[in-house]
Amino acid sequence: PLIQIALDSGFNSKATFNRAFKLYSSQTPSEYRKSKRLKS
């Protein structure tokens, strides 16, 4: 699950991970996952 990835990566919470992910990729983890599913 995403929360485990966030915690294992050193983030304190899923919200903090989501914020960092969005800053890096300009989309939320959910949006990223959906976009990759559509291309497959």
N, CA and C of each residue as an Amber inpcrd file, in Angstrom:
protein
   120
   0.8240000  -1.2080000   0.0000000   0.0000000   0.0000000   0.0000000
   0.8660000   1.2710000   0.0000000   0.2820000   2.3310000  -0.4650000
   1.0000000   3.6020000  -0.5900000   1.5370000   4.0980000   0.7450000
   0.7850000   3.9560000   1.8120000   1.2550000   4.4360000   3.1160000
   2.5510000   3.7380000   3.5140000   2.6780000   2.4660000   3.2200000
   3.9050000   1.7360000   3.5660000   5.0850000   2.2460000   2.7520000
   4.8530000   2.5330000   1.4780000   5.9100000   3.0980000   0.6310000
   6.3350000   4.4530000   1.1840000   5.3600000   5.2750000   1.5630000
   5.6530000   6.6010000   2.1110000   6.4930000   6.4880000   3.3830000
   6.0720000   5.6370000   4.3040000   6.7980000   5.4810000   5.5670000
   8.1860000   4.8890000   5.3450000   8.2920000   3.8980000   4.4770000
   9.5890000   3.2850000   4.1770000  10.5440000   4.2740000   3.5100000
   9.9840000   5.2720000   2.8370000  10.7980000   6.2740000   2.1420000
  11.1760000   7.4410000   3.0420000  10.7390000   7.3940000   4.3070000
  11.1200000   8.4390000   5.2510000  10.1010000   9.5360000   5.4510000
   8.9490000   9.4260000   4.8310000   7.9030000  10.4220000   5.0260000
   7.1240000  10.0970000   6.2910000   6.6270000  11.1480000   6.9720000
   5.8960000  10.9600000   8.2250000   4.4540000  10.5470000   8.0190000
   3.9260000  10.8100000   6.8320000   2.5190000  10.4990000   6.5750000
   2.2810000  10.3830000   5.0760000   1.1370000   9.8350000   4.7440000
   0.7430000   9.7270000   3.3380000   0.5600000  11.1180000   2.7310000
   0.0120000  12.0440000   3.5190000  -0.2110000  13.4080000   3.0250000
   1.1050000  14.0830000   2.6460000   2.1220000  13.9040000   3.4670000
   3.4330000  14.4890000   3.1750000   4.0240000  13.8790000   1.9070000
   3.8940000  12.5710000   1.7720000   4.3650000  11.8940000   0.5650000
   3.6240000  12.4190000  -0.6650000   2.2900000  12.5330000  -0.5590000
   1.4920000  13.0210000  -1.6910000   1.9270000  14.4170000  -2.1130000
   2.1940000  15.2880000  -1.1370000   2.6320000  16.6490000  -1.4440000
   3.9570000  16.6360000  -2.1940000   4.9020000  15.8570000  -1.7060000
   6.2110000  15.7690000  -2.3570000   6.0840000  15.1620000  -3.7510000
   5.2820000  14.1330000  -3.8780000   5.0760000  13.4800000  -5.1720000
   4.4960000  14.4700000  -6.1680000   3.5080000  15.2570000  -5.7260000
   2.8720000  16.2210000  -6.6220000   3.8470000  17.3290000  -7.0270000
   4.6910000  17.7610000  -6.1100000   5.6980000  18.7700000  -6.4520000
   6.6560000  18.2430000  -7.5160000   7.0200000  16.9850000  -7.4080000
   7.9700000  16.3750000  -8.3370000   7.3450000  16.0590000  -9.6900000
   6.1160000  15.5330000  -9.6800000   5.5280000  15.0210000 -10.9250000
   4.3510000  15.8390000 -11.4570000   3.9230000  16.8500000 -10.7210000
   2.7750000  17.6920000 -11.1020000   1.4520000  16.9360000 -11.1120000
   1.4180000  15.7860000 -10.4610000   0.1700000  15.0420000 -10.3140000
   0.2340000  14.2130000  -9.0440000  -0.9320000  13.8630000  -8.5280000
  -0.9750000  13.0410000  -7.3270000  -0.6010000  11.6040000  -7.6770000
  -0.2600000  10.8000000  -6.6800000   0.0190000   9.3940000  -6.9600000
  -1.1540000   8.6950000  -7.6520000  -2.3780000   9.0230000  -7.2600000
  -3.5600000   8.4180000  -7.9010000  -3.6610000   8.8090000  -9.3660000
  -3.4430000  10.0940000  -9.6500000  -3.4940000  10.5550000 -11.0380000
  -2.3950000   9.8890000 -11.8720000  -1.2120000   9.7680000 -11.2930000
  -0.0930000   9.1200000 -11.9830000  -0.4260000   7.6650000 -12.2950000
  -0.9320000   6.9630000 -11.3000000  -1.2790000   5.5460000 -11.4740000
  -2.3410000   5.3780000 -12.5570000  -3.3630000   6.2420000 -12.5420000
  -4.4220000   6.1690000 -13.5610000  -3.8640000   6.4430000 -14.9500000
  -2.9710000   7.4130000 -15.0660000  -2.4170000   7.7380000 -16.3860000
  -1.5780000   6.5840000 -16.9280000  -0.8820000   5.8850000 -16.0660000
  -0.0700000   4.7460000 -16.5020000  -0.9390000   3.5540000 -16.8730000
  -2.0520000   3.3870000 -16.1850000  -2.9730000   2.2930000 -16.4980000
  -3.6040000   2.4880000 -17.8660000  -3.9350000   3.7310000 -18.1990000
  -4.5690000   4.0190000 -19.4830000  -3.6280000   3.7220000 -20.6450000
  -2.3260000   3.9300000 -20.4570000  -1.3540000   3.7230000 -21.5250000
  -1.0140000   2.2520000 -21.7330000  -1.2710000   1.4320000 -20.7290000
  -0.9110000   0.0100000 -20.8230000  -1.8850000  -0.7690000 -21.6620000
